[in-house]
């Protein structure tokens, strides 16, 4: 069984606007925990989607949609100040 992504894993925020094929970087230098906090509190314009790019075990993992909400609501998620 694979371990969950650590809350302190390096992460970035990316956005995709309606009609675009790819996500584009918006904010870098975050942890997964900080990126989750941004993602659930940001008021995105209509037609924009958000994706978290997380570097874990040397690979880029994309976290999108419902998975962002699931991770943000995880009872084991530490408070942002201790991320």
mmCIF file of the N, C-alpha and C atoms, coordinates in Angstrom:
data_MODEL
# 
_entry.id   MODEL 
# 
loop_
_atom_site.group_PDB 
_atom_site.id 
_atom_site.type_symbol 
_atom_site.label_atom_id 
_atom_site.label_alt_id 
_atom_site.label_comp_id 
_atom_site.label_asym_id 
_atom_site.label_entity_id 
_atom_site.label_seq_id 
_atom_site.pdbx_PDB_ins_code 
_atom_site.Cartn_x 
_atom_site.Cartn_y 
_atom_site.Cartn_z 
_atom_site.occupancy 
_atom_site.B_iso_or_equiv 
_atom_site.pdbx_formal_charge 
_atom_site.auth_seq_id 
_atom_site.auth_comp_id 
_atom_site.auth_asym_id 
_atom_site.auth_atom_id 
_atom_site.pdbx_PDB_model_num 
ATOM 1   N N  . UNK A 1 1  ? 0.844   -1.187 0.000   1.00 0.00 ? 1  UNK A N  1 
ATOM 2   C CA . UNK A 1 1  ? 0.000   0.000  0.000   1.00 0.00 ? 1  UNK A CA 1 
ATOM 3   C C  . UNK A 1 1  ? 0.886   1.247  0.000   1.00 0.00 ? 1  UNK A C  1 
ATOM 4   N N  . UNK A 1 2  ? 0.559   2.183  -0.834  1.00 0.00 ? 2  UNK A N  1 
ATOM 5   C CA . UNK A 1 2  ? 1.336   3.408  -0.967  1.00 0.00 ? 2  UNK A CA 1 
ATOM 6   C C  . UNK A 1 2  ? 0.981   4.391  0.151   1.00 0.00 ? 2  UNK A C  1 
ATOM 7   N N  . UNK A 1 3  ? 2.021   5.037  0.694   1.00 0.00 ? 3  UNK A N  1 
ATOM 8   C CA . UNK A 1 3  ? 1.802   6.024  1.756   1.00 0.00 ? 3  UNK A CA 1 
ATOM 9   C C  . UNK A 1 3  ? 1.104   7.251  1.183   1.00 0.00 ? 3  UNK A C  1 
ATOM 10  N N  . UNK A 1 4  ? 0.331   7.956  2.027   1.00 0.00 ? 4  UNK A N  1 
ATOM 11  C CA . UNK A 1 4  ? -0.280  9.204  1.556   1.00 0.00 ? 4  UNK A CA 1 
ATOM 12  C C  . UNK A 1 4  ? 0.790   10.274 1.329   1.00 0.00 ? 4  UNK A C  1 
ATOM 13  N N  . UNK A 1 5  ? 0.469   11.220 0.480   1.00 0.00 ? 5  UNK A N  1 
ATOM 14  C CA . UNK A 1 5  ? 1.394   12.323 0.206   1.00 0.00 ? 5  UNK A CA 1 
ATOM 15  C C  . UNK A 1 5  ? 1.571   13.127 1.493   1.00 0.00 ? 5  UNK A C  1 
ATOM 16  N N  . UNK A 1 6  ? 2.818   13.417 1.900   1.00 0.00 ? 6  UNK A N  1 
ATOM 17  C CA . UNK A 1 6  ? 3.026   14.202 3.119   1.00 0.00 ? 6  UNK A CA 1 
ATOM 18  C C  . UNK A 1 6  ? 2.485   15.625 2.972   1.00 0.00 ? 6  UNK A C  1 
ATOM 19  N N  . UNK A 1 7  ? 1.951   16.161 4.040   1.00 0.00 ? 7  UNK A N  1 
ATOM 20  C CA . UNK A 1 7  ? 1.389   17.518 4.030   1.00 0.00 ? 7  UNK A CA 1 
ATOM 21  C C  . UNK A 1 7  ? 2.456   18.558 3.694   1.00 0.00 ? 7  UNK A C  1 
ATOM 22  N N  . UNK A 1 8  ? 3.726   18.252 3.983   1.00 0.00 ? 8  UNK A N  1 
ATOM 23  C CA . UNK A 1 8  ? 4.815   19.205 3.724   1.00 0.00 ? 8  UNK A CA 1 
ATOM 24  C C  . UNK A 1 8  ? 5.454   19.024 2.341   1.00 0.00 ? 8  UNK A C  1 
ATOM 25  N N  . UNK A 1 9  ? 4.906   18.161 1.519   1.00 0.00 ? 9  UNK A N  1 
ATOM 26  C CA . UNK A 1 9  ? 5.454   17.940 0.179   1.00 0.00 ? 9  UNK A CA 1 
ATOM 27  C C  . UNK A 1 9  ? 5.404   19.245 -0.622  1.00 0.00 ? 9  UNK A C  1 
ATOM 28  N N  . UNK A 1 10 ? 6.446   19.531 -1.412  1.00 0.00 ? 10 UNK A N  1 
ATOM 29  C CA . UNK A 1 10 ? 6.441   20.751 -2.235  1.00 0.00 ? 10 UNK A CA 1 
ATOM 30  C C  . UNK A 1 10 ? 5.272   20.741 -3.222  1.00 0.00 ? 10 UNK A C  1 
ATOM 31  N N  . UNK A 1 11 ? 4.630   21.901 -3.363  1.00 0.00 ? 11 UNK A N  1 
ATOM 32  C CA . UNK A 1 11 ? 3.458   21.987 -4.236  1.00 0.00 ? 11 UNK A CA 1 
ATOM 33  C C  . UNK A 1 11 ? 3.376   23.345 -4.913  1.00 0.00 ? 11 UNK A C  1 
ATOM 34  N N  . UNK A 1 12 ? 2.606   23.394 -5.978  1.00 0.00 ? 12 UNK A N  1 
ATOM 35  C CA . UNK A 1 12 ? 2.329   24.634 -6.704  1.00 0.00 ? 12 UNK A CA 1 
ATOM 36  C C  . UNK A 1 12 ? 0.864   24.633 -7.109  1.00 0.00 ? 12 UNK A C  1 
ATOM 37  N N  . UNK A 1 13 ? 0.346   25.833 -7.338  1.00 0.00 ? 13 UNK A N  1 
ATOM 38  C CA . UNK A 1 13 ? -1.030  26.008 -7.810  1.00 0.00 ? 13 UNK A CA 1 
ATOM 39  C C  . UNK A 1 13 ? -0.967  26.268 -9.314  1.00 0.00 ? 13 UNK A C  1 
ATOM 40  N N  . UNK A 1 14 ? -1.845  25.615 -10.055 1.00 0.00 ? 14 UNK A N  1 
ATOM 41  C CA . UNK A 1 14 ? -1.959  25.863 -11.484 1.00 0.00 ? 14 UNK A CA 1 
ATOM 42  C C  . UNK A 1 14 ? -3.430  26.099 -11.821 1.00 0.00 ? 14 UNK A C  1 
ATOM 43  N N  . UNK A 1 15 ? -3.682  26.890 -12.858 1.00 0.00 ? 15 UNK A N  1 
ATOM 44  C CA . UNK A 1 15 ? -5.053  27.152 -13.289 1.00 0.00 ? 15 UNK A CA 1 
ATOM 45  C C  . UNK A 1 15 ? -5.190  26.900 -14.783 1.00 0.00 ? 15 UNK A C  1 
ATOM 46  N N  . UNK A 1 16 ? -6.401  26.595 -15.178 1.00 0.00 ? 16 UNK A N  1 
ATOM 47  C CA . UNK A 1 16 ? -6.722  26.401 -16.602 1.00 0.00 ? 16 UNK A CA 1 
ATOM 48  C C  . UNK A 1 16 ? -7.982  27.186 -16.868 1.00 0.00 ? 16 UNK A C  1 
ATOM 49  N N  . UNK A 1 17 ? -7.941  28.024 -17.887 1.00 0.00 ? 17 UNK A N  1 
ATOM 50  C CA . UNK A 1 17 ? -9.104  28.813 -18.269 1.00 0.00 ? 17 UNK A CA 1 
ATOM 51  C C  . UNK A 1 17 ? -9.910  28.073 -19.330 1.00 0.00 ? 17 UNK A C  1 
ATOM 52  N N  . UNK A 1 18 ? -11.177 28.392 -19.387 1.00 0.00 ? 18 UNK A N  1 
ATOM 53  C CA . UNK A 1 18 ? -12.056 27.764 -20.370 1.00 0.00 ? 18 UNK A CA 1 
ATOM 54  C C  . UNK A 1 18 ? -11.434 27.887 -21.766 1.00 0.00 ? 18 UNK A C  1 
ATOM 55  N N  . UNK A 1 19 ? -11.429 26.785 -22.475 1.00 0.00 ? 19 UNK A N  1 
ATOM 56  C CA . UNK A 1 19 ? -10.895 26.762 -23.826 1.00 0.00 ? 19 UNK A CA 1 
ATOM 57  C C  . UNK A 1 19 ? -9.413  26.420 -23.901 1.00 0.00 ? 19 UNK A C  1 
ATOM 58  N N  . UNK A 1 20 ? -8.703  26.458 -22.784 1.00 0.00 ? 20 UNK A N  1 
ATOM 59  C CA . UNK A 1 20 ? -7.287  26.098 -22.786 1.00 0.00 ? 20 UNK A CA 1 
ATOM 60  C C  . UNK A 1 20 ? -7.135  24.598 -22.582 1.00 0.00 ? 20 UNK A C  1 
ATOM 61  N N  . UNK A 1 21 ? -6.108  24.039 -23.184 1.00 0.00 ? 21 UNK A N  1 
ATOM 62  C CA . UNK A 1 21 ? -5.883  22.603 -23.092 1.00 0.00 ? 21 UNK A CA 1 
ATOM 63  C C  . UNK A 1 21 ? -5.047  22.216 -21.876 1.00 0.00 ? 21 UNK A C  1 
ATOM 64  N N  . UNK A 1 22 ? -4.239  23.143 -21.368 1.00 0.00 ? 22 UNK A N  1 
ATOM 65  C CA . UNK A 1 22 ? -3.313  22.792 -20.297 1.00 0.00 ? 22 UNK A CA 1 
ATOM 66  C C  . UNK A 1 22 ? -3.439  23.740 -19.107 1.00 0.00 ? 22 UNK A C  1 
ATOM 67  N N  . UNK A 1 23 ? -3.014  23.245 -17.951 1.00 0.00 ? 23 UNK A N  1 
ATOM 68  C CA . UNK A 1 23 ? -2.912  24.085 -16.765 1.00 0.00 ? 23 UNK A CA 1 
ATOM 69  C C  . UNK A 1 23 ? -1.640  24.913 -16.846 1.00 0.00 ? 23 UNK A C  1 
ATOM 70  N N  . UNK A 1 24 ? -1.663  26.112 -16.277 1.00 0.00 ? 24 UNK A N  1 
ATOM 71  C CA . UNK A 1 24 ? -0.504  27.006 -16.260 1.00 0.00 ? 24 UNK A CA 1 
ATOM 72  C C  . UNK A 1 24 ? -0.187  27.382 -14.818 1.00 0.00 ? 24 UNK A C  1 
ATOM 73  N N  . UNK A 1 25 ? 1.108   27.414 -14.463 1.00 0.00 ? 25 UNK A N  1 
ATOM 74  C CA . UNK A 1 25 ? 1.482   27.738 -13.080 1.00 0.00 ? 25 UNK A CA 1 
ATOM 75  C C  . UNK A 1 25 ? 0.963   29.105 -12.651 1.00 0.00 ? 25 UNK A C  1 
ATOM 76  N N  . UNK A 1 26 ? 0.538   29.191 -11.394 1.00 0.00 ? 26 UNK A N  1 
ATOM 77  C CA . UNK A 1 26 ? 0.064   30.456 -10.842 1.00 0.00 ? 26 UNK A CA 1 
ATOM 78  C C  . UNK A 1 26 ? 0.861   30.842 -9.592  1.00 0.00 ? 26 UNK A C  1 
ATOM 79  N N  . UNK A 1 27 ? 1.028   29.896 -8.646  1.00 0.00 ? 27 UNK A N  1 
ATOM 80  C CA . UNK A 1 27 ? 1.776   30.146 -7.415  1.00 0.00 ? 27 UNK A CA 1 
ATOM 81  C C  . UNK A 1 27 ? 2.668   28.937 -7.140  1.00 0.00 ? 27 UNK A C  1 
ATOM 82  N N  . UNK A 1 28 ? 3.954   29.182 -6.931  1.00 0.00 ? 28 UNK A N  1 
ATOM 83  C CA . UNK A 1 28 ? 4.898   28.099 -6.624  1.00 0.00 ? 28 UNK A CA 1 
ATOM 84  C C  . UNK A 1 28 ? 5.440   28.279 -5.214  1.00 0.00 ? 28 UNK A C  1 
ATOM 85  N N  . UNK A 1 29 ? 6.194   27.298 -4.754  1.00 0.00 ? 29 UNK A N  1 
ATOM 86  C CA . UNK A 1 29 ? 6.863   27.395 -3.469  1.00 0.00 ? 29 UNK A CA 1 
ATOM 87  C C  . UNK A 1 29 ? 5.992   27.137 -2.259  1.00 0.00 ? 29 UNK A C  1 
ATOM 88  N N  . UNK A 1 30 ? 4.918   26.370 -2.432  1.00 0.00 ? 30 UNK A N  1 
ATOM 89  C CA . UNK A 1 30 ? 4.009   26.054 -1.327  1.00 0.00 ? 30 UNK A CA 1 
ATOM 90  C C  . UNK A 1 30 ? 4.231   24.620 -0.860  1.00 0.00 ? 30 UNK A C  1 
ATOM 91  N N  . UNK A 1 31 ? 3.623   24.289 0.252   1.00 0.00 ? 31 UNK A N  1 
ATOM 92  C CA . UNK A 1 31 ? 3.506   22.889 0.662   1.00 0.00 ? 31 UNK A CA 1 
ATOM 93  C C  . UNK A 1 31 ? 2.132   22.415 0.224   1.00 0.00 ? 31 UNK A C  1 
ATOM 94  N N  . UNK A 1 32 ? 1.926   21.107 0.246   1.00 0.00 ? 32 UNK A N  1 
ATOM 95  C CA . UNK A 1 32 ? 0.600   20.582 -0.083  1.00 0.00 ? 32 UNK A CA 1 
ATOM 96  C C  . UNK A 1 32 ? -0.448  21.199 0.840   1.00 0.00 ? 32 UNK A C  1 
ATOM 97  N N  . UNK A 1 33 ? -0.140  21.289 2.123   1.00 0.00 ? 33 UNK A N  1 
ATOM 98  C CA . UNK A 1 33 ? -1.107  21.834 3.077   1.00 0.00 ? 33 UNK A CA 1 
ATOM 99  C C  . UNK A 1 33 ? -1.453  23.289 2.753   1.00 0.00 ? 33 UNK A C  1 
ATOM 100 N N  . UNK A 1 34 ? -0.464  24.114 2.446   1.00 0.00 ? 34 UNK A N  1 
ATOM 101 C CA . UNK A 1 34 ? -0.715  25.517 2.105   1.00 0.00 ? 34 UNK A CA 1 
ATOM 102 C C  . UNK A 1 34 ? -1.468  25.627 0.777   1.00 0.00 ? 34 UNK A C  1 
ATOM 103 N N  . UNK A 1 35 ? -1.128  24.778 -0.182  1.00 0.00 ? 35 UNK A N  1 
ATOM 104 C CA . UNK A 1 35 ? -1.821  24.800 -1.477  1.00 0.00 ? 35 UNK A CA 1 
ATOM 105 C C  . UNK A 1 35 ? -3.295  24.416 -1.308  1.00 0.00 ? 35 UNK A C  1 
ATOM 106 N N  . UNK A 1 36 ? -3.564  23.443 -0.438  1.00 0.00 ? 36 UNK A N  1 
ATOM 107 C CA . UNK A 1 36 ? -4.961  23.068 -0.166  1.00 0.00 ? 36 UNK A CA 1 
ATOM 108 C C  . UNK A 1 36 ? -5.716  24.236 0.440   1.00 0.00 ? 36 UNK A C  1 
ATOM 109 N N  . UNK A 1 37 ? -5.073  24.931 1.376   1.00 0.00 ? 37 UNK A N  1 
ATOM 110 C CA . UNK A 1 37 ? -5.712  26.081 2.012   1.00 0.00 ? 37 UNK A CA 1 
ATOM 111 C C  . UNK A 1 37 ? -6.064  27.142 0.975   1.00 0.00 ? 37 UNK A C  1 
ATOM 112 N N  . UNK A 1 38 ? -5.140  27.426 0.066   1.00 0.00 ? 38 UNK A N  1 
ATOM 113 C CA . UNK A 1 38 ? -5.405  28.401 -0.993  1.00 0.00 ? 38 UNK A CA 1 
ATOM 114 C C  . UNK A 1 38 ? -6.552  27.910 -1.880  1.00 0.00 ? 38 UNK A C  1 
ATOM 115 N N  . UNK A 1 39 ? -6.487  26.648 -2.291  1.00 0.00 ? 39 UNK A N  1 
ATOM 116 C CA . UNK A 1 39 ? -7.462  26.107 -3.242  1.00 0.00 ? 39 UNK A CA 1 
ATOM 117 C C  . UNK A 1 39 ? -8.889  26.147 -2.711  1.00 0.00 ? 39 UNK A C  1 
ATOM 118 N N  . UNK A 1 40 ? -9.068  25.913 -1.419  1.00 0.00 ? 40 UNK A N  1 
ATOM 119 C CA . UNK A 1 40 ? -10.438 25.894 -0.889  1.00 0.00 ? 40 UNK A CA 1 
ATOM 120 C C  . UNK A 1 40 ? -10.928 27.277 -0.501  1.00 0.00 ? 40 UNK A C  1 
ATOM 121 N N  . UNK A 1 41 ? -10.032 28.253 -0.454  1.00 0.00 ? 41 UNK A N  1 
ATOM 122 C CA . UNK A 1 41 ? -10.435 29.604 -0.051  1.00 0.00 ? 41 UNK A CA 1 
ATOM 123 C C  . UNK A 1 41 ? -10.416 30.624 -1.184  1.00 0.00 ? 41 UNK A C  1 
ATOM 124 N N  . UNK A 1 42 ? -9.914  30.243 -2.342  1.00 0.00 ? 42 UNK A N  1 
ATOM 125 C CA . UNK A 1 42 ? -9.836  31.181 -3.461  1.00 0.00 ? 42 UNK A CA 1 
ATOM 126 C C  . UNK A 1 42 ? -11.194 31.270 -4.162  1.00 0.00 ? 42 UNK A C  1 
ATOM 127 N N  . UNK A 1 43 ? -11.524 32.457 -4.650  1.00 0.00 ? 43 UNK A N  1 
ATOM 128 C CA . UNK A 1 43 ? -12.747 32.668 -5.415  1.00 0.00 ? 43 UNK A CA 1 
ATOM 129 C C  . UNK A 1 43 ? -12.355 32.759 -6.883  1.00 0.00 ? 43 UNK A C  1 
ATOM 130 N N  . UNK A 1 44 ? -12.369 31.623 -7.562  1.00 0.00 ? 44 UNK A N  1 
ATOM 131 C CA . UNK A 1 44 ? -11.953 31.580 -8.967  1.00 0.00 ? 44 UNK A CA 1 
ATOM 132 C C  . UNK A 1 44 ? -13.010 32.196 -9.876  1.00 0.00 ? 44 UNK A C  1 
ATOM 133 N N  . UNK A 1 45 ? -12.549 32.913 -10.891 1.00 0.00 ? 45 UNK A N  1 
ATOM 134 C CA . UNK A 1 45 ? -13.503 33.416 -11.886 1.00 0.00 ? 45 UNK A CA 1 
ATOM 135 C C  . UNK A 1 45 ? -14.201 32.253 -12.591 1.00 0.00 ? 45 UNK A C  1 
ATOM 136 N N  . UNK A 1 46 ? -15.387 32.500 -13.065 1.00 0.00 ? 46 UNK A N  1 
ATOM 137 C CA . UNK A 1 46 ? -16.127 31.487 -13.802 1.00 0.00 ? 46 UNK A CA 1 
ATOM 138 C C  . UNK A 1 46 ? -15.289 31.002 -14.987 1.00 0.00 ? 46 UNK A C  1 
ATOM 139 N N  . UNK A 1 47 ? -15.263 29.714 -15.188 1.00 0.00 ? 47 UNK A N  1 
ATOM 140 C CA . UNK A 1 47 ? -14.532 29.164 -16.315 1.00 0.00 ? 47 UNK A CA 1 
ATOM 141 C C  . UNK A 1 47 ? -13.091 28.819 -16.008 1.00 0.00 ? 47 UNK A C  1 
ATOM 142 N N  . UNK A 1 48 ? -12.656 28.957 -14.751 1.00 0.00 ? 48 UNK A N  1 
ATOM 143 C CA . UNK A 1 48 ? -11.296 28.576 -14.382 1.00 0.00 ? 48 UNK A CA 1 
ATOM 144 C C  . UNK A 1 48 ? -11.330 27.336 -13.510 1.00 0.00 ? 48 UNK A C  1 
ATOM 145 N N  . UNK A 1 49 ? -10.392 26.455 -13.746 1.00 0.00 ? 49 UNK A N  1 
ATOM 146 C CA . UNK A 1 49 ? -10.233 25.255 -12.929 1.00 0.00 ? 49 UNK A CA 1 
ATOM 147 C C  . UNK A 1 49 ? -8.876  25.329 -12.246 1.00 0.00 ? 49 UNK A C  1 
ATOM 148 N N  . UNK A 1 50 ? -8.784  24.718 -11.072 1.00 0.00 ? 50 UNK A N  1 
ATOM 149 C CA . UNK A 1 50 ? -7.545  24.751 -10.306 1.00 0.00 ? 50 UNK A CA 1 
ATOM 150 C C  . UNK A 1 50 ? -6.990  23.332 -10.174 1.00 0.00 ? 50 UNK A C  1 
ATOM 151 N N  . UNK A 1 51 ? -5.684  23.242 -10.132 1.00 0.00 ? 51 UNK A N  1 
ATOM 152 C CA . UNK A 1 51 ? -4.997  21.970 -9.982  1.00 0.00 ? 51 UNK A CA 1 
ATOM 153 C C  . UNK A 1 51 ? -3.807  22.203 -9.060  1.00 0.00 ? 51 UNK A C  1 
ATOM 154 N N  . UNK A 1 52 ? -3.525  21.257 -8.190  1.00 0.00 ? 52 UNK A N  1 
ATOM 155 C CA . UNK A 1 52 ? -2.332  21.325 -7.356  1.00 0.00 ? 52 UNK A CA 1 
ATOM 156 C C  . UNK A 1 52 ? -1.298  20.383 -7.957  1.00 0.00 ? 52 UNK A C  1 
ATOM 157 N N  . UNK A 1 53 ? -0.105  20.903 -8.186  1.00 0.00 ? 53 UNK A N  1 
ATOM 158 C CA . UNK A 1 53 ? 1.003   20.080 -8.644  1.00 0.00 ? 53 UNK A CA 1 
ATOM 159 C C  . UNK A 1 53 ? 1.855   19.794 -7.424  1.00 0.00 ? 53 UNK A C  1 
ATOM 160 N N  . UNK A 1 54 ? 1.980   18.538 -7.059  1.00 0.00 ? 54 UNK A N  1 
ATOM 161 C CA . UNK A 1 54 ? 2.727   18.156 -5.871  1.00 0.00 ? 54 UNK A CA 1 
ATOM 162 C C  . UNK A 1 54 ? 3.910   17.290 -6.286  1.00 0.00 ? 54 UNK A C  1 
ATOM 163 N N  . UNK A 1 55 ? 5.101   17.622 -5.785  1.00 0.00 ? 55 UNK A N  1 
ATOM 164 C CA . UNK A 1 55 ? 6.286   16.827 -6.068  1.00 0.00 ? 55 UNK A CA 1 
ATOM 165 C C  . UNK A 1 55 ? 6.429   15.804 -4.955  1.00 0.00 ? 55 UNK A C  1 
ATOM 166 N N  . UNK A 1 56 ? 6.337   14.537 -5.322  1.00 0.00 ? 56 UNK A N  1 
ATOM 167 C CA . UNK A 1 56 ? 6.377   13.472 -4.333  1.00 0.00 ? 56 UNK A CA 1 
ATOM 168 C C  . UNK A 1 56 ? 7.139   12.289 -4.900  1.00 0.00 ? 56 UNK A C  1 
ATOM 169 N N  . UNK A 1 57 ? 8.160   11.860 -4.199  1.00 0.00 ? 57 UNK A N  1 
ATOM 170 C CA . UNK A 1 57 ? 9.030   10.761 -4.641  1.00 0.00 ? 57 UNK A CA 1 
ATOM 171 C C  . UNK A 1 57 ? 9.606   11.032 -6.032  1.00 0.00 ? 57 UNK A C  1 
ATOM 172 N N  . UNK A 1 58 ? 9.926   12.306 -6.295  1.00 0.00 ? 58 UNK A N  1 
ATOM 173 C CA . UNK A 1 58 ? 10.526  12.670 -7.573  1.00 0.00 ? 58 UNK A CA 1 
ATOM 174 C C  . UNK A 1 58 ? 9.552   12.721 -8.734  1.00 0.00 ? 58 UNK A C  1 
ATOM 175 N N  . UNK A 1 59 ? 8.283   12.566 -8.469  1.00 0.00 ? 59 UNK A N  1 
ATOM 176 C CA . UNK A 1 59 ? 7.271   12.615 -9.527  1.00 0.00 ? 59 UNK A CA 1 
ATOM 177 C C  . UNK A 1 59 ? 6.288   13.739 -9.256  1.00 0.00 ? 59 UNK A C  1 
ATOM 178 N N  . UNK A 1 60 ? 5.711   14.263 -10.316 1.00 0.00 ? 60 UNK A N  1 
ATOM 179 C CA . UNK A 1 60 ? 4.685   15.293 -10.191 1.00 0.00 ? 60 UNK A CA 1 
ATOM 180 C C  . UNK A 1 60 ? 3.321   14.616 -10.111 1.00 0.00 ? 60 UNK A C  1 
ATOM 181 N N  . UNK A 1 61 ? 2.629   14.867 -9.010  1.00 0.00 ? 61 UNK A N  1 
ATOM 182 C CA . UNK A 1 61 ? 1.289   14.317 -8.803  1.00 0.00 ? 61 UNK A CA 1 
ATOM 183 C C  . UNK A 1 61 ? 0.295   15.463 -8.938  1.00 0.00 ? 61 UNK A C  1 
ATOM 184 N N  . UNK A 1 62 ? -0.748  15.247 -9.729  1.00 0.00 ? 62 UNK A N  1 
ATOM 185 C CA . UNK A 1 62 ? -1.778  16.269 -9.898  1.00 0.00 ? 62 UNK A CA 1 
ATOM 186 C C  . UNK A 1 62 ? -2.949  15.959 -8.978  1.00 0.00 ? 62 UNK A C  1 
ATOM 187 N N  . UNK A 1 63 ? -3.404  16.973 -8.262  1.00 0.00 ? 63 UNK A N  1 
ATOM 188 C CA . UNK A 1 63 ? -4.573  16.846 -7.382  1.00 0.00 ? 63 UNK A CA 1 
ATOM 189 C C  . UNK A 1 63 ? -5.609  17.835 -7.897  1.00 0.00 ? 63 UNK A C  1 
ATOM 190 N N  . UNK A 1 64 ? -6.792  17.327 -8.251  1.00 0.00 ? 64 UNK A N  1 
ATOM 191 C CA . UNK A 1 64 ? -7.830  18.172 -8.843  1.00 0.00 ? 64 UNK A CA 1 
ATOM 192 C C  . UNK A 1 64 ? -9.208  17.813 -8.311  1.00 0.00 ? 64 UNK A C  1 
ATOM 193 N N  . UNK A 1 65 ? -10.142 18.713 -8.541  1.00 0.00 ? 65 UNK A N  1 
ATOM 194 C CA . UNK A 1 65 ? -11.562 18.469 -8.294  1.00 0.00 ? 65 UNK A CA 1 
ATOM 195 C C  . UNK A 1 65 ? -11.887 17.987 -6.898  1.00 0.00 ? 65 UNK A C  1 
ATOM 196 N N  . UNK A 1 66 ? -12.643 16.898 -6.831  1.00 0.00 ? 66 UNK A N  1 
ATOM 197 C CA . UNK A 1 66 ? -13.115 16.365 -5.553  1.00 0.00 ? 66 UNK A CA 1 
ATOM 198 C C  . UNK A 1 66 ? -11.960 15.942 -4.650  1.00 0.00 ? 66 UNK A C  1 
ATOM 199 N N  . UNK A 1 67 ? -10.844 15.554 -5.236  1.00 0.00 ? 67 UNK A N  1 
ATOM 200 C CA . UNK A 1 67 ? -9.702  15.108 -4.422  1.00 0.00 ? 67 UNK A CA 1 
ATOM 201 C C  . UNK A 1 67 ? -9.165  16.266 -3.581  1.00 0.00 ? 67 UNK A C  1 
ATOM 202 N N  . UNK A 1 68 ? -9.204  17.493 -4.117  1.00 0.00 ? 68 UNK A N  1 
ATOM 203 C CA . UNK A 1 68 ? -8.790  18.664 -3.337  1.00 0.00 ? 68 UNK A CA 1 
ATOM 204 C C  . UNK A 1 68 ? -9.681  18.795 -2.105  1.00 0.00 ? 68 UNK A C  1 
ATOM 205 N N  . UNK A 1 69 ? -10.987 18.670 -2.298  1.00 0.00 ? 69 UNK A N  1 
ATOM 206 C CA . UNK A 1 69 ? -11.927 18.788 -1.184  1.00 0.00 ? 69 UNK A CA 1 
ATOM 207 C C  . UNK A 1 69 ? -11.750 17.662 -0.172  1.00 0.00 ? 69 UNK A C  1 
ATOM 208 N N  . UNK A 1 70 ? -11.495 16.446 -0.656  1.00 0.00 ? 70 UNK A N  1 
ATOM 209 C CA . UNK A 1 70 ? -11.282 15.316 0.243   1.00 0.00 ? 70 UNK A CA 1 
ATOM 210 C C  . UNK A 1 70 ? -10.045 15.531 1.114   1.00 0.00 ? 70 UNK A C  1 
ATOM 211 N N  . UNK A 1 71 ? -8.948  15.945 0.498   1.00 0.00 ? 71 UNK A N  1 
ATOM 212 C CA . UNK A 1 71 ? -7.722  16.176 1.260   1.00 0.00 ? 71 UNK A CA 1 
ATOM 213 C C  . UNK A 1 71 ? -7.882  17.339 2.237   1.00 0.00 ? 71 UNK A C  1 
ATOM 214 N N  . UNK A 1 72 ? -8.555  18.397 1.805   1.00 0.00 ? 72 UNK A N  1 
ATOM 215 C CA . UNK A 1 72 ? -8.750  19.562 2.669   1.00 0.00 ? 72 UNK A CA 1 
ATOM 216 C C  . UNK A 1 72 ? -9.587  19.210 3.900   1.00 0.00 ? 72 UNK A C  1 
ATOM 217 N N  . UNK A 1 73 ? -10.494 18.251 3.765   1.00 0.00 ? 73 UNK A N  1 
ATOM 218 C CA . UNK A 1 73 ? -11.363 17.859 4.870   1.00 0.00 ? 73 UNK A CA 1 
ATOM 219 C C  . UNK A 1 73 ? -10.802 16.691 5.688   1.00 0.00 ? 73 UNK A C  1 
ATOM 220 N N  . UNK A 1 74 ? -9.632  16.205 5.334   1.00 0.00 ? 74 UNK A N  1 
ATOM 221 C CA . UNK A 1 74 ? -9.024  15.069 6.032   1.00 0.00 ? 74 UNK A CA 1 
ATOM 222 C C  . UNK A 1 74 ? -8.827  15.413 7.507   1.00 0.00 ? 74 UNK A C  1 
ATOM 223 N N  . UNK A 1 75 ? -9.355  14.589 8.416   1.00 0.00 ? 75 UNK A N  1 
ATOM 224 C CA . UNK A 1 75 ? -9.206  14.892 9.851   1.00 0.00 ? 75 UNK A CA 1 
ATOM 225 C C  . UNK A 1 75 ? -7.747  14.855 10.329  1.00 0.00 ? 75 UNK A C  1 
ATOM 226 N N  . UNK A 1 76 ? -6.874  14.206 9.580   1.00 0.00 ? 76 UNK A N  1 
ATOM 227 C CA . UNK A 1 76 ? -5.451  14.149 9.949   1.00 0.00 ? 76 UNK A CA 1 
ATOM 228 C C  . UNK A 1 76 ? -4.658  15.345 9.418   1.00 0.00 ? 76 UNK A C  1 
ATOM 229 N N  . UNK A 1 77 ? -5.315  16.196 8.637   1.00 0.00 ? 77 UNK A N  1 
ATOM 230 C CA . UNK A 1 77 ? -4.627  17.360 8.087   1.00 0.00 ? 77 UNK A CA 1 
ATOM 231 C C  . UNK A 1 77 ? -4.264  18.329 9.213   1.00 0.00 ? 77 UNK A C  1 
ATOM 232 N N  . UNK A 1 78 ? -2.974  18.711 9.324   1.00 0.00 ? 78 UNK A N  1 
ATOM 233 C CA . UNK A 1 78 ? -2.582  19.610 10.410  1.00 0.00 ? 78 UNK A CA 1 
ATOM 234 C C  . UNK A 1 78 ? -3.057  21.034 10.151  1.00 0.00 ? 78 UNK A C  1 
ATOM 235 N N  . UNK A 1 79 ? -3.149  21.846 11.214  1.00 0.00 ? 79 UNK A N  1 
ATOM 236 C CA . UNK A 1 79 ? -3.462  23.258 11.009  1.00 0.00 ? 79 UNK A CA 1 
ATOM 237 C C  . UNK A 1 79 ? -2.379  23.889 10.143  1.00 0.00 ? 79 UNK A C  1 
ATOM 238 N N  . UNK A 1 80 ? -2.737  24.874 9.361   1.00 0.00 ? 80 UNK A N  1 
ATOM 239 C CA . UNK A 1 80 ? -1.800  25.475 8.413   1.00 0.00 ? 80 UNK A CA 1 
ATOM 240 C C  . UNK A 1 80 ? -0.531  25.979 9.093   1.00 0.00 ? 80 UNK A C  1 
ATOM 241 N N  . UNK A 1 81 ? -0.630  26.537 10.282  1.00 0.00 ? 81 UNK A N  1 
ATOM 242 C CA . UNK A 1 81 ? 0.533   27.093 10.978  1.00 0.00 ? 81 UNK A CA 1 
ATOM 243 C C  . UNK A 1 81 ? 1.604   26.036 11.225  1.00 0.00 ? 81 UNK A C  1 
ATOM 244 N N  . UNK A 1 82 ? 1.234   24.762 11.297  1.00 0.00 ? 82 UNK A N  1 
ATOM 245 C CA . UNK A 1 82 ? 2.232   23.742 11.566  1.00 0.00 ? 82 UNK A CA 1 
ATOM 246 C C  . UNK A 1 82 ? 2.585   22.930 10.323  1.00 0.00 ? 82 UNK A C  1 
ATOM 247 N N  . UNK A 1 83 ? 2.194   23.408 9.168   1.00 0.00 ? 83 UNK A N  1 
ATOM 248 C CA . UNK A 1 83 ? 2.529   22.683 7.951   1.00 0.00 ? 83 UNK A CA 1 
ATOM 249 C C  . UNK A 1 83 ? 3.942   22.980 7.628   1.00 0.00 ? 83 UNK A C  1 
# 
